[in-house]
Amino acid sequence: MAEPRVILCVDDDPRIRELVRLILEPQGFRVVEADTGLAGIQRLREATIHMALIDLQLPDVMGYALAAFIRNMTQYQTIPIVALTGAYSTELIPWIAAAGFDTLLQKPFSVQALREIVRRYLDAERPEPAPAVADPAVELTHLRRLTREMAYDLWRYVEELNRKTVLMGQQAKLIEEIVIYTIHSIIRILETNERYTAGHSQRVGAYAVMMGRRLGLTHEELRTLELGGTFHDLGKVGVDRCIIRKPHTLTDEEWAEIRRHPALSYELLVEIPFLREVAQIAGEHHERYDGKGYPHGKKGDEISISSHCVILADAFDAMTSHRSYRRALPLPHVVAEIERCAGTQFHPEVAEVWLRELYDRGEALLEETHRQFPIGDEGTG
């Protein structure tokens, strides 16, 4: 006799968990329960799960964060994940899609509604996940609410556990991973529907790490650098999408709007305790070595060396990627531009190590990185 398929239900309301069990176990499924996000992760590690039902508001972590974390577990990248919520609104659609949920079930749900979702995703050929809204128009206030709730809820939970146990190392690390995976999901919201910037943040993080290795940064510094590069444009969620997509010259007012995004990136990230160094990098990624950048006009060593790496990585990816107003520039042109701007826009030492990297394997480096994080183009992204 075949083993029953296992469905994980993560909800802090015992009545919901009991209802799921009473509905699905007579249908031949085995239901495992968890009342917190961390308990849910423990269940995922104890048994092979075939489907997960996750409440969006859990006591320790947000359901979005848990779904994003599950999607980064190799064995669970393709299982159906259903969001449970008692407060549905259309604002949820881009969030649940980007976090990795397949669909949403509103509470209170009927016996028929739950059975139908399980049948659709487990008893028949699995449908494609519902696409995110073409232009989700996620507002800065919503993102601030998400990151603040996520950060403070998680760290209140950490502090409570600290008072109860000394076995905090693994749990604290797990919580950090959940937060990071969630921010990766937010970045995907920003870039998925952008024609020309798909994969930009990941490429900037990758290029910055290559520079950091050449500069001899430590493993921990490289990890911070990678996150700073990947999260540098988070603040663009607060910028009018029409301005970002505009193919023509921007007005002074539009430039002022665009130039807000490094400070917004900093504000969003600095609220998360273990991402404060990452926040500094994100906040400095449009400064210049000669002090003519923004938002603060910092210069030279007033800017961290990691930020200098991201400044060059961001410019390099912009030059080697297609934009609404031009095609990607040829590599020799890009090399000449870096040589010209070393000591003005770019830190001379960072420019030197990156030019050395490009002299050694320029075209191969581009091909490899664009294959891993595909470049946006007309009709894509």
C-alpha positions as CSV (number, residue, x, y, z in Angstrom):
1,M,0.0,0.0,0.0
2,A,1.4,3.4,-1.0
3,E,2.4,5.8,1.7
4,P,-0.1,8.7,2.2
5,R,0.9,12.0,0.9
6,V,1.8,14.5,3.6
7,I,0.3,18.0,3.9
8,L,1.9,20.6,6.2
9,C,-0.5,23.1,7.9
10,V,1.3,26.0,9.5
11,D,-1.2,28.2,11.5
12,D,-1.2,29.5,15.0
13,D,-5.0,28.9,15.3
14,P,-5.5,25.3,16.5
15,R,-9.1,25.3,15.1
16,I,-7.8,25.8,11.6
17,R,-5.2,23.0,11.9
18,E,-7.9,20.7,13.3
19,L,-10.3,21.6,10.5
20,V,-7.6,20.8,7.9
21,R,-6.9,17.5,9.5
22,L,-10.6,16.5,9.8
23,I,-11.2,17.4,6.1
24,L,-8.1,15.8,4.6
25,E,-7.2,12.8,6.6
26,P,-10.5,10.9,5.5
27,Q,-9.3,11.6,2.0
28,G,-6.2,9.6,2.6
29,F,-3.7,12.4,3.3
30,R,-1.5,12.7,6.4
31,V,-1.6,16.1,8.0
32,V,1.4,17.4,10.0
33,E,0.9,20.6,12.0
34,A,2.9,23.6,13.2
35,D,1.9,26.7,15.1
36,T,5.0,28.8,14.2
37,G,7.2,29.3,11.2
38,L,10.2,27.8,12.9
39,A,8.2,24.8,13.9
40,G,7.0,24.5,10.3
41,I,10.6,24.4,9.1
42,Q,11.4,21.7,11.7
43,R,8.5,19.6,10.3
44,L,9.8,20.1,6.7
45,R,13.1,18.6,7.9
46,E,11.5,15.7,9.8
47,A,9.3,14.4,7.0
48,T,8.8,14.5,3.2
49,I,6.1,17.1,2.6
50,H,4.0,17.1,-0.6
51,M,2.1,20.3,0.0
52,A,2.1,23.2,2.5
53,L,-0.7,25.4,3.8
54,I,0.7,28.5,5.4
55,D,-1.0,31.3,7.3
56,L,0.3,34.8,6.3
57,Q,0.4,36.0,9.9
58,L,2.3,33.8,12.2
59,P,3.6,34.6,15.7
60,D,7.3,34.5,14.8
61,V,7.7,35.0,11.1
62,M,5.5,36.3,8.3
63,G,4.0,33.6,6.0
64,Y,5.7,35.3,3.0
65,A,9.0,34.8,4.7
66,L,8.4,31.2,5.4
67,A,7.2,30.5,1.8
68,A,10.3,32.2,0.4
69,F,12.5,30.1,2.7
70,I,10.8,26.9,1.6
71,R,11.3,27.8,-2.1
72,N,15.1,28.0,-1.3
73,M,15.1,24.4,0.1
74,T,16.3,22.2,-2.8
75,Q,13.8,19.4,-2.1
76,Y,10.8,21.7,-1.9
77,Q,11.3,24.1,-4.8
78,T,8.3,22.7,-6.7
79,I,5.8,21.6,-4.1
80,P,2.5,23.5,-4.0
81,I,2.3,26.2,-1.3
82,V,-1.0,27.7,-0.4
83,A,-1.4,31.0,1.5
84,L,-4.1,31.1,4.2
85,T,-5.5,34.5,5.1
86,G,-8.5,36.0,6.8
87,A,-7.9,39.4,5.3
88,Y,-7.8,39.1,1.5
89,S,-7.1,42.2,-0.7
90,T,-5.7,42.6,-4.2
91,E,-2.6,44.1,-2.7
92,L,-1.7,40.6,-1.6
93,I,-1.4,39.2,-5.1
94,P,2.1,40.4,-6.1
95,W,3.4,39.6,-2.6
96,I,2.2,36.0,-2.5
97,A,3.4,35.3,-6.1
98,A,6.9,36.7,-5.5
99,A,7.2,34.9,-2.2
100,G,6.6,31.6,-3.9
101,F,2.9,30.8,-3.1
102,D,0.9,29.0,-5.8
103,T,-2.5,30.2,-4.7
104,L,-4.5,31.7,-1.8
105,L,-7.3,30.3,0.3
106,Q,-9.4,32.7,2.3
107,K,-10.4,31.9,5.8
108,P,-12.9,30.8,6.9
109,F,-12.9,28.2,4.1
110,S,-15.4,25.5,3.3
111,V,-14.8,21.8,3.1
112,Q,-15.3,21.9,-0.6
113,A,-12.9,24.8,-1.2
114,L,-10.0,23.0,0.6
115,R,-10.7,19.7,-1.1
116,E,-10.8,21.4,-4.5
117,I,-7.4,23.1,-4.0
118,V,-5.8,19.9,-2.8
119,R,-7.3,18.0,-5.7
120,R,-6.2,20.6,-8.2
121,Y,-2.6,20.6,-7.0
122,L,-2.1,17.0,-5.9
123,D,-4.7,14.7,-7.6
124,A,-4.4,16.2,-11.1
125,E,-1.8,17.7,-13.2
126,R,-0.4,20.6,-11.4
127,P,-1.5,24.0,-12.8
128,E,0.8,26.8,-13.5
129,P,1.1,29.3,-10.6
130,A,-1.1,32.3,-11.0
131,P,1.0,35.1,-12.5
132,A,1.8,38.2,-10.6
133,V,0.0,41.4,-11.6
134,A,1.6,42.9,-14.7
135,D,2.2,46.1,-12.8
136,P,1.7,45.4,-9.1
137,A,2.3,49.1,-8.2
138,V,3.5,48.1,-4.8
139,E,3.7,51.3,-2.7
140,L,6.6,52.2,-0.4
141,T,4.3,52.3,2.6
142,H,3.4,48.7,2.0
143,L,7.0,47.6,1.7
144,R,7.9,49.6,4.9
145,R,5.1,47.8,6.7
146,L,6.3,44.4,5.5
147,T,10.0,44.9,6.4
148,R,9.2,46.6,9.7
149,E,6.8,43.9,10.8
150,M,9.1,41.2,9.6
151,A,12.2,42.6,11.3
152,Y,10.6,43.5,14.6
153,D,8.4,40.4,14.9
154,L,11.4,38.1,14.2
155,W,13.7,39.9,16.6
156,R,11.1,40.0,19.4
157,Y,10.9,36.3,19.0
158,V,14.7,36.0,19.1
159,E,14.8,38.0,22.3
160,E,12.1,35.8,23.9
161,L,14.0,32.7,23.0
162,N,17.2,34.2,24.4
163,R,15.6,34.5,27.8
164,K,14.5,30.8,27.7
165,T,17.5,29.0,26.1
166,V,21.1,29.2,25.3
167,L,20.7,27.1,22.1
168,M,20.2,30.2,20.0
169,G,22.9,30.0,17.4
170,Q,21.1,27.8,14.8
171,Q,17.7,29.5,15.4
172,A,19.1,33.0,15.0
173,K,20.9,32.0,11.8
174,L,17.7,30.5,10.5
175,I,15.8,33.7,11.2
176,E,18.4,35.7,9.3
177,E,18.1,33.4,6.3
178,I,14.3,33.8,6.3
179,V,14.6,37.6,6.3
180,I,17.2,37.5,3.5
181,Y,15.1,35.2,1.3
182,T,12.1,37.5,1.8
183,I,14.0,40.5,0.7
184,H,15.2,38.6,-2.4
185,S,11.5,38.1,-3.1
186,I,10.9,41.8,-2.8
187,I,13.7,42.4,-5.3
188,R,12.1,40.0,-7.7
189,I,8.9,42.0,-7.5
190,L,10.8,45.1,-8.5
191,E,12.7,43.4,-11.4
192,T,10.4,40.7,-12.8
193,N,8.1,43.1,-14.6
194,E,10.9,45.5,-15.8
195,R,11.9,45.0,-19.4
196,Y,15.5,46.0,-19.1
197,T,16.6,45.4,-15.5
198,A,15.8,41.7,-15.0
199,G,18.7,40.1,-13.1
200,H,20.4,43.4,-12.5
201,S,20.6,43.2,-8.8
202,Q,22.0,39.7,-8.8
203,R,24.6,40.6,-11.4
204,V,25.7,43.6,-9.4
205,G,26.1,41.4,-6.3
206,A,28.1,38.9,-8.3
207,Y,30.4,41.5,-9.9
208,A,31.0,43.2,-6.5
209,V,32.0,39.9,-4.9
210,M,34.5,39.3,-7.8
211,M,36.1,42.7,-7.0
212,G,36.1,42.0,-3.3
213,R,37.9,38.7,-3.7
214,R,40.6,40.5,-5.7
215,L,40.9,43.1,-2.9
216,G,41.3,40.3,-0.3
217,L,38.1,40.8,1.7
218,T,37.2,38.2,4.3
219,H,34.4,35.6,3.8
220,E,32.1,37.6,6.1
221,E,32.9,40.8,4.3
222,L,32.2,39.2,0.9
223,R,28.8,37.9,2.2
224,T,27.9,41.5,3.3
225,L,29.1,42.8,0.0
226,E,27.0,40.3,-2.0
227,L,23.9,41.3,-0.1
228,G,24.7,45.0,-0.4
229,G,25.0,44.6,-4.2
230,T,21.9,42.5,-4.5
231,F,19.8,44.8,-2.3
232,H,21.1,48.2,-3.5
233,D,18.1,49.2,-5.5
234,L,15.5,48.1,-2.9
235,G,14.4,51.8,-2.5
236,K,13.2,51.9,-6.1
237,V,10.0,50.5,-4.8
238,G,9.2,54.1,-3.6
239,V,9.9,55.6,-7.0
240,D,7.3,56.2,-9.7
241,R,7.6,53.2,-12.2
242,C,6.8,55.5,-15.1
243,I,9.9,57.5,-14.3
244,I,12.1,54.4,-14.1
245,R,10.8,53.2,-17.4
246,K,10.9,56.5,-19.2
247,P,13.0,56.2,-22.4
248,H,13.7,59.9,-22.8
249,T,15.5,62.6,-20.9
250,L,14.2,63.1,-17.4
251,T,13.1,66.5,-16.0
252,D,14.8,68.0,-13.0
253,E,11.8,66.9,-10.9
254,E,12.1,63.3,-12.2
255,W,15.8,63.2,-11.5
256,A,15.1,64.3,-7.9
257,E,12.6,61.5,-7.6
258,I,15.1,58.9,-8.9
259,R,17.9,60.2,-6.6
260,R,15.8,59.4,-3.6
261,H,16.2,55.6,-4.0
262,P,19.6,55.1,-2.3
263,A,18.4,56.8,0.9
264,L,15.1,54.8,0.8
265,S,17.2,51.6,0.4
266,Y,19.1,52.5,3.5
267,E,16.0,53.4,5.5
268,L,14.4,50.0,4.7
269,L,17.4,47.9,5.4
270,V,18.9,49.7,8.5
271,E,15.8,48.7,10.5
272,I,16.9,45.0,10.4
273,P,19.7,44.7,12.9
274,F,22.0,42.2,11.1
275,L,21.7,44.1,7.8
276,R,23.0,47.5,9.0
277,E,26.3,47.2,7.1
278,V,24.3,46.1,4.0
279,A,22.2,49.2,4.5
280,Q,25.3,51.4,4.4
281,I,26.4,49.9,1.1
282,A,22.9,50.3,-0.4
283,G,22.8,53.9,0.8
284,E,26.2,54.8,-0.8
285,H,25.9,53.1,-4.1
286,H,25.5,56.4,-6.0
287,E,28.2,58.2,-4.3
288,R,31.5,59.0,-6.2
289,Y,35.1,58.8,-5.3
290,D,35.5,62.6,-6.1
291,G,32.5,63.6,-3.9
292,K,30.2,64.5,-6.8
293,G,27.7,61.7,-6.2
294,Y,24.5,61.5,-4.1
295,P,22.7,61.5,-1.7
296,H,25.4,62.9,0.6
297,G,28.3,63.9,-1.6
298,K,30.7,61.6,0.3
299,K,34.2,61.1,-1.2
300,G,37.3,58.9,-1.0
301,D,37.6,56.9,2.2
302,E,34.4,58.4,3.6
303,I,32.8,55.7,1.4
304,S,33.4,52.1,2.5
305,I,35.5,49.9,0.2
306,S,32.5,47.6,-0.2
307,S,30.4,50.5,-1.4
308,H,33.1,51.4,-3.9
309,C,32.8,47.9,-5.3
310,V,29.0,48.2,-5.7
311,I,29.4,51.6,-7.2
312,L,31.6,50.2,-10.0
313,A,29.6,46.9,-10.3
314,D,26.3,48.9,-10.7
315,A,27.8,51.1,-13.4
316,F,29.5,48.1,-15.2
317,D,26.2,46.2,-15.4
318,A,24.4,49.3,-16.6
319,M,26.9,49.7,-19.4
320,T,26.9,46.0,-20.4
321,S,23.1,45.6,-20.3
322,H,20.4,46.9,-22.7
323,R,18.4,49.9,-21.6
324,S,15.3,51.6,-22.9
325,Y,17.4,54.3,-24.6
326,R,20.3,52.2,-25.9
327,R,21.7,48.7,-26.5
328,A,24.4,47.2,-24.3
329,L,27.8,48.8,-25.0
330,P,30.7,46.7,-26.4
331,L,33.2,45.5,-23.8
332,P,36.2,47.6,-25.2
333,H,34.0,50.7,-24.9
334,V,33.2,49.8,-21.3
335,V,36.9,49.1,-20.4
336,A,37.8,52.5,-21.8
337,E,35.1,54.2,-19.8
338,I,36.3,52.6,-16.5
339,E,39.9,53.7,-17.3
340,R,38.6,57.2,-17.9
341,C,36.6,57.4,-14.7
342,A,39.1,55.8,-12.4
343,G,39.9,58.3,-9.7
344,T,36.8,60.4,-10.4
345,Q,33.7,58.3,-10.3
346,F,35.4,55.1,-9.3
347,H,37.9,54.3,-6.5
348,P,41.3,53.9,-8.4
349,E,42.2,50.7,-6.6
350,V,38.8,49.1,-7.2
351,A,38.9,50.2,-10.8
352,E,42.4,48.7,-11.2
353,V,41.4,45.2,-9.8
354,W,38.3,45.2,-12.0
355,L,40.2,46.1,-15.1
356,R,42.6,43.3,-14.4
357,E,39.7,40.9,-14.1
358,L,38.3,42.2,-17.4
359,Y,41.7,41.9,-19.1
360,D,42.0,38.3,-17.9
361,R,38.5,37.0,-18.8
362,G,36.2,39.9,-19.9
363,E,34.0,38.3,-22.5
364,A,33.9,34.9,-20.7
365,L,33.0,36.7,-17.5
366,L,30.1,38.5,-19.1
367,E,28.8,35.3,-20.8
368,E,29.0,33.3,-17.6
369,T,27.2,36.0,-15.5
370,H,24.5,36.7,-18.1
371,R,23.9,33.0,-18.4
372,Q,23.4,32.7,-14.7
373,F,21.4,35.9,-14.4
374,P,19.9,36.6,-17.8
375,I,20.1,40.1,-19.1
376,G,16.9,42.1,-19.9
377,D,16.1,42.8,-23.5
378,E,13.3,43.9,-25.8
379,G,10.4,41.6,-25.2
380,T,11.8,40.1,-22.0
381,G,11.8,40.7,-18.3
